[in-house]
Amino acid sequence: MSKRMSKTLAAEIATRTLEVINPANRTVALAAALRRHGFDPNAAELPAAPTERAELLTWLLATYAPRE
């Protein structure tokens, strides 16, 4: 994966994902947001029904902005 996610974008995606009221739909919203920004949601196992912003932010950065 050549594209790296910025901390700002990860924070925005995490926040908007958790704004989805129905937790069952959050994974769908997360996948859609990743696609919109040019990331492949199929490249990693998406968290099921994320509920914590900090955990989701950490997952996004670890998955789409790995440190080298």
URPE-V340520 format. One record per helix or strand of 3 or more residues. SS is the DSSP state (h for helix, s for strand). FROM is the first residue (numbers start at 1). LEN is the number of residues. If there is no record, write none. Layout:
{{SS,FROM,LEN} {SS,FROM,LEN}}
This chain:
{{h,7,12} {h,23,14} {h,41,3} {h,53,12}}
